[in-house]
Amino acid sequence: MKYENFTTFSVDVKDAIATVTFDYGTVNVQGQEMLADLNSLAMRLERDRDTKVVIFQSAHPEIWVAHYDTELLKDMAIEAVSRENAVLLDLQMVCERISRVPQATIAKLEGFARGGGHELALALDMRFAARGKYKFMQMEVGMGILPCGGGASRMARQTGLGKALEIILSANDYDADDAERFGTINKALEPDEIGPYVDALAQRISKFPAASINACKVGGIAANNASGMCCGVKNNSYHTLRHIHVLLPDGSEVNTADAQSISAFEQSHSVLLASLAALRNSLLANTALTEKVRYQYRLKNTMGYGLNALLDYDNPLDIFTHLMIGSEGTLGFIANITYNTVPLPRARETGLYLFENFKDACAVIPALKACDVDAVELMDARALRAVAPLLDKVVVSKRNISNPDAVALLIDVGAPSQAELDSTLKTCLLYTSPSPRD
């Protein structure tokens, strides 16, 4: 796997360890360029079966990654948006994608990480910070906005709700020892110790099987109901769950692959299961609320309980196990999980199609859905500008790239055979013309 053509960082791969070194501008500001680079990095890591560990560090002596680019805030709408119409921000999507790459990810923090920079660190698997150099802050509330890169949810899971609120509402700087005490990092180290410590840890992890490393992360992926571009609401953890082994806070456990475990759990937790059954009946009795839940969960849910389990299943144990998906560790610990795997298409193609504006791009989405394409991801004008130098190499027509309203659709199509793929592509091209080669 080649890790080239990044603008905001470099990537060096050696002995199954990739080292990402941020080096962009004066303060490593987290703008569209960095988010586009991180998204591209995640896409490559998802397909890389050789790299096992990724270390994120900075070339800047005082800053790891600064805050989100405040210049971009003026592009955000100030009108209130209903929950039904809310969409994930670029920072949220990138942090979510980075959090679920199959490799073990480590933040080597030797400088400031504030706002979005700190949220990126929280999205990584492990964090180690240098005393006297590292400081973190969530300053958004002082600016009249909220932490929007997953900081509130991830930090609450690591520190507890009260401490997370103290960090967010105070908008104060905290040092490495504070972070270790709060639980936002694994360990605080002296500046001359952090490099050898992280290197030794990465080298040890890199000796283990990649499948084992990925499996250790799967529990967290299930707890967040995280899924990739092609999973959506059809092939995610919720819908492909086969068996799950859960450890509860009271010390009990249930393994749905073991009939005896199920029987024992149904006896010992009959009150819990009866309560779930009653909750389901109560929801079904309220037609308006039932429709609201169905409407809400037609979209991807990666933050919170999957209340649609109350409607999708009538067995209380099935409801409980599916509530575990997306529970973010609040109901119990996922010790083991078995998925129903999804067959990969024998033939597949992915294309990037440029459009003059949102309206033109969105107009073809119903037709693409009718074509049964695997996935469609929309890139707005800011995302296109961030990767414009890369597009120059592959796009013949440049008229869309310079258009400030231009958007693109990244379309993924798969089929059991090349002939069937060709037929689907022929139909898709009728709706997406003019194509990138116009």
C-alpha positions in Angstrom: 0.0 0.0 0.0 1.4 3.4 -1.0 1.0 6.3 1.4 1.8 9.3 -0.8 0.4 12.7 -2.0 -0.7 14.0 1.4 -0.6 17.7 2.0 -0.8 18.0 5.8 1.4 15.1 6.9 3.8 12.5 5.8 3.6 8.7 6.3 6.6 6.4 6.8 6.0 2.7 6.9 8.5 0.3 8.3 8.2 -3.2 9.8 4.3 -3.1 9.8 4.3 0.3 11.7 3.1 3.4 9.9 4.2 6.7 11.4 2.1 9.7 10.5 3.9 13.1 11.1 1.7 16.2 11.0 3.5 19.1 9.5 1.2 21.7 8.0 1.5 25.5 8.2 2.5 27.2 11.4 0.2 25.3 13.9 -1.1 22.2 12.1 -4.5 23.7 11.9 -7.3 21.2 11.3 -8.8 22.5 8.1 -10.4 20.8 5.1 -7.0 19.9 3.7 -6.1 17.9 6.9 -9.6 16.3 7.1 -9.4 15.2 3.4 -5.9 13.8 4.0 -7.1 11.9 7.1 -10.1 10.5 5.2 -7.8 9.3 2.4 -5.4 7.8 5.0 -8.3 5.9 6.6 -9.4 4.6 3.2 -6.0 3.2 2.6 -5.6 1.7 6.1 -8.9 0.0 5.7 -7.5 -1.9 2.7 -4.0 -2.5 4.1 -3.5 -6.0 5.5 0.3 -5.6 6.2 0.4 -2.5 8.5 -0.6 -3.3 12.1 0.1 -0.2 14.0 -0.2 3.6 13.2 1.6 6.2 15.3 0.4 9.8 15.0 3.0 12.5 15.9 3.9 16.0 15.0 6.9 17.7 13.6 6.0 20.9 15.4 7.9 21.2 18.7 4.9 22.7 20.6 1.7 21.6 18.8 0.4 18.2 18.0 -2.8 19.2 16.1 -4.4 22.6 16.6 -8.1 23.3 16.7 -10.6 23.1 13.8 -10.1 25.9 11.3 -12.3 28.7 12.7 -12.5 30.3 9.2 -14.8 27.4 8.2 -17.3 28.2 11.0 -18.6 31.1 9.0 -19.8 28.6 6.3 -22.0 26.8 8.8 -25.7 27.6 8.9 -26.9 29.5 11.9 -30.5 28.4 11.6 -31.8 25.6 13.9 -31.9 22.2 12.2 -34.4 19.5 13.3 -33.0 16.2 14.5 -34.5 14.5 11.4 -32.5 16.8 9.1 -29.2 16.9 11.0 -26.1 15.5 9.3 -22.7 14.6 10.5 -20.0 17.3 10.1 -16.8 16.6 8.3 -14.8 16.4 11.5 -17.3 13.9 13.0 -17.2 11.6 10.0 -13.4 11.7 9.8 -12.9 11.0 13.5 -15.4 8.2 13.3 -13.7 6.6 10.3 -10.2 6.9 11.9 -11.5 5.3 15.1 -12.4 2.1 13.3 -9.4 1.3 11.1 -8.3 -2.3 11.6 -4.8 -1.2 12.9 -3.9 -0.2 16.5 -3.7 3.6 16.5 -1.5 5.5 19.0 -1.3 9.3 19.6 2.2 10.4 20.6 1.3 13.8 22.1 4.3 16.1 22.5 2.5 19.4 22.1 -0.9 21.2 22.4 -4.1 19.4 21.2 -7.0 21.7 21.5 -10.6 21.5 20.2 -10.7 19.3 17.1 -7.1 18.3 17.6 -8.0 16.8 21.0 -11.0 15.2 19.5 -8.9 13.5 16.9 -6.6 12.2 19.7 -9.6 10.8 21.5 -10.7 8.9 18.4 -7.4 7.0 18.5 -7.0 3.7 20.4 -4.2 4.9 22.8 -2.8 8.2 23.8 0.6 8.9 25.5 1.6 12.5 26.5 4.9 14.2 27.3 5.0 16.1 30.6 5.8 19.8 30.3 4.8 19.8 26.6 1.3 18.4 26.3 -1.8 20.4 27.1 -5.4 19.8 26.0 -8.5 21.9 25.9 -12.1 21.9 24.7 -12.7 25.6 24.3 -15.8 25.4 22.1 -18.3 26.5 24.8 -16.4 29.7 25.2 -16.9 30.4 21.5 -20.6 29.8 21.7 -20.5 26.4 20.0 -20.2 22.8 21.1 -17.5 20.1 20.7 -18.6 18.6 17.4 -15.9 16.0 16.7 -17.1 13.3 19.1 -15.3 14.9 22.1 -18.3 15.0 24.4 -19.3 11.4 23.8 -15.8 9.9 23.7 -14.6 11.9 26.7 -17.6 11.0 28.8 -16.9 7.3 28.2 -13.3 7.7 29.4 -13.7 10.1 32.3 -17.3 9.9 33.4 -20.0 12.4 32.6 -19.2 14.8 35.5 -15.5 15.1 34.7 -16.2 15.5 31.0 -18.6 18.3 31.7 -16.0 20.0 33.9 -13.4 19.8 31.0 -15.9 21.1 28.4 -17.6 23.8 30.4 -14.5 25.2 32.0 -12.7 25.5 28.7 -9.4 25.3 30.6 -6.0 24.0 29.6 -5.0 20.7 31.3 -1.6 19.2 31.3 -0.3 15.6 30.9 -0.7 14.6 34.5 -4.2 16.0 34.6 -5.0 14.0 31.5 -3.7 10.8 33.0 -5.7 11.4 36.2 -8.8 12.2 34.3 -8.4 9.2 32.0 -8.2 10.9 28.6 -4.7 9.5 28.1 -3.1 6.2 28.9 0.0 7.5 30.5 2.0 10.7 31.1 5.8 10.4 30.4 8.9 12.5 30.6 9.8 14.1 27.2 12.9 11.8 26.9 10.8 8.7 27.7 7.8 9.0 25.4 9.6 8.2 22.2 11.2 4.9 23.4 8.0 3.9 25.2 5.7 4.4 22.2 8.2 2.8 19.8 8.6 -0.3 22.1 4.8 -0.7 22.4 4.3 -0.3 18.7 7.0 -2.8 17.9 5.6 -5.4 20.3 2.0 -5.0 18.9 3.4 -5.3 15.3 4.6 -8.8 16.1 1.1 -10.1 16.7 -1.3 -11.3 14.0 -3.3 -8.5 12.3 -6.5 -10.4 12.7 -6.0 -10.6 16.4 -5.4 -6.8 16.6 -8.5 -6.1 14.6 -10.6 -8.6 16.7 -9.6 -6.8 19.9 -11.1 -3.6 18.4 -14.3 -5.2 17.2 -16.0 -4.9 20.6 -15.6 -1.1 20.5 -16.8 -1.1 16.9 -20.0 -2.9 17.9 -20.5 -0.7 20.9 -20.5 2.3 18.6 -22.3 0.5 15.8 -19.5 1.9 13.6 -19.5 0.8 9.9 -17.9 1.8 6.7 -19.2 3.5 3.6 -20.7 0.3 2.1 -22.4 -0.8 5.3 -24.9 2.0 5.9 -28.1 0.7 7.6 -28.1 -2.7 5.9 -24.9 -4.5 6.7 -23.8 -2.8 9.9 -23.1 -4.5 13.3 -26.8 -4.2 14.3 -28.1 -6.2 11.3 -25.3 -8.7 10.9 -25.1 -9.7 14.6 -25.2 -13.5 15.0 -24.0 -14.2 18.5 -22.7 -12.0 21.3 -21.1 -12.6 24.7 -21.8 -9.8 27.2 -20.4 -9.2 30.7 -22.8 -7.1 32.8 -21.9 -4.6 35.6 -23.4 -7.0 38.2 -20.8 -9.6 37.4 -23.2 -11.8 35.4 -22.8 -12.8 31.7 -24.7 -14.2 28.8 -23.4 -15.9 25.7 -26.1 -16.2 23.0 -24.1 -19.0 21.3 -24.6 -21.2 24.4 -28.1 -22.5 25.1 -27.3 -23.1 28.8 -26.0 -19.6 29.2 -29.2 -18.3 27.7 -31.4 -20.4 30.0 -29.5 -19.3 33.1 -29.6 -15.6 32.1 -33.4 -15.8 31.4 -33.9 -17.1 34.9 -31.4 -14.8 36.8 -32.5 -11.7 34.8 -36.2 -12.4 34.3 -37.1 -8.9 35.7 -34.8 -7.2 33.2 -36.2 -9.1 30.3 -39.8 -8.7 31.4 -39.2 -4.9 31.6 -37.9 -4.9 28.1 -41.0 -6.8 26.9 -43.2 -4.3 28.7 -41.3 -1.4 27.2 -41.8 -2.9 23.7 -45.5 -3.3 24.3 -45.8 0.3 25.6 -44.0 1.6 22.4 -46.2 -0.5 20.1 -49.3 0.9 21.8 -48.2 4.5 20.9 -48.6 4.7 17.1 -47.2 8.1 16.8 -44.1 7.3 18.8 -43.6 4.0 17.0 -43.6 5.8 13.6 -41.1 8.4 15.1 -38.7 5.7 16.1 -39.0 3.9 12.7 -38.4 7.3 11.0 -35.4 8.2 13.1 -33.6 4.8 12.7 -34.0 4.7 9.0 -30.7 6.5 9.1 -27.3 5.3 10.4 -27.1 5.4 14.2 -23.6 5.5 15.7 -24.3 7.5 18.8 -26.6 5.9 21.4 -29.0 3.1 22.0 -30.7 1.4 19.0 -34.3 1.9 20.2 -35.4 0.3 17.0 -34.6 -3.0 18.6 -37.8 -2.6 20.6 -39.7 -2.8 17.2 -37.5 -5.1 15.3 -37.5 -8.0 17.8 -40.2 -9.6 20.0 -37.8 -11.8 22.1 -36.6 -9.7 25.1 -33.1 -11.3 24.9 -32.9 -10.3 21.2 -33.9 -6.8 22.2 -31.2 -6.7 24.9 -28.4 -8.0 22.7 -29.3 -5.5 19.9 -29.4 -2.6 22.4 -25.8 -3.5 23.2 -24.9 -2.4 19.6 -24.4 1.3 19.9 -24.6 1.3 23.7 -21.1 2.8 24.0 -20.1 0.6 26.9 -23.0 1.8 29.2 -24.9 -1.5 29.4 -22.0 -4.0 29.6 -18.8 -5.2 28.1 -18.8 -7.0 24.8 -16.4 -9.9 25.4 -17.0 -11.6 22.1 -19.1 -11.2 19.0 -19.9 -13.2 15.9 -21.2 -11.7 12.7 -23.0 -13.0 9.8 -20.5 -12.2 7.1 -21.5 -10.5 3.9 -20.2 -11.9 0.6 -18.0 -9.6 -1.5 -19.0 -9.0 -5.1 -16.7 -10.7 -7.6 -16.7 -7.6 -9.8 -16.5 -4.1 -8.5 -15.8 -0.5 -9.7 -15.7 2.8 -8.0 -16.0 6.2 -9.7 -16.0 9.8 -8.8 -18.6 11.9 -10.7 -18.6 15.7 -10.6 -21.7 17.9 -10.7 -22.3 21.6 -10.9 -24.3 21.8 -7.7 -26.0 19.9 -4.9 -29.3 19.9 -6.7 -27.9 18.2 -9.8 -26.1 15.6 -7.7 -29.0 14.8 -5.4 -31.3 14.5 -8.4 -29.6 11.3 -9.5 -29.5 9.6 -6.1 -33.0 8.0 -6.4 -32.0 6.5 -9.8 -28.8 5.2 -8.3 -30.8 3.6 -5.5 -33.0 1.9 -8.2 -29.8 0.6 -9.8 -29.0 -1.0 -6.5 -25.5 0.5 -6.2 -23.6 -0.5 -3.1 -22.8 2.9 -1.8 -22.9 6.6 -2.7 -20.9 9.2 -0.7 -21.3 12.9 -1.3 -18.3 15.3 -1.4 -19.1 19.0 -1.1 -17.1 21.9 -2.6 -14.8 22.3 0.4 -13.8 18.6 0.2 -13.2 18.9 -3.5 -11.0 21.9 -3.1 -8.9 20.1 -0.5 -8.1 17.3 -3.0 -8.0 19.4 -6.1 -4.3 18.7 -6.8 -5.0 15.0 -6.7 -8.1 15.3 -9.0 -6.0 17.2 -11.6 -4.2 14.0 -12.3 -7.3 11.9 -13.0 -10.1 14.3 -14.2 -9.9 15.4 -17.8 -12.6 18.1 -17.6 -11.6 20.8 -15.1 -14.8 22.9 -15.3 -16.4 21.4 -12.2 -13.3 21.6 -9.9 -13.0 25.4 -10.1 -16.8 25.9 -9.6 -17.4 27.1 -6.0 -20.7 25.2 -5.9 -19.4 21.9 -7.4 -20.0 18.6 -5.6 -19.1 15.0 -6.3 -20.6 11.6 -5.8 -18.3 8.7 -5.0 -20.2 5.7 -6.3 -19.3 2.1 -5.5 -20.9 -0.7 -7.6 -20.5 -4.4 -7.2 -22.0 -7.5 -8.9 -21.6 -11.3 -8.9 -20.1 -11.2 -12.4 -18.4 -8.7 -14.8 -21.3 -9.0 -17.2 -23.8 -8.0 -14.6 -21.5 -5.2 -13.4 -21.2 -3.9 -17.0 -25.0 -3.8 -17.3 -25.4 -1.9 -14.0 -22.7 0.5 -14.9 -24.3 1.2 -18.3 -27.6 2.1 -16.5 -25.8 4.3 -13.9 -23.9 6.2 -16.6 -27.3 7.3 -18.1 -28.0 9.2 -14.9 -24.5 10.4 -14.1 -23.6 11.9 -17.5 -21.6 13.9 -18.1 -19.0 11.7 -16.5 -15.4 12.5 -15.3 -14.2 11.8 -18.8 -16.6 14.3 -20.6 
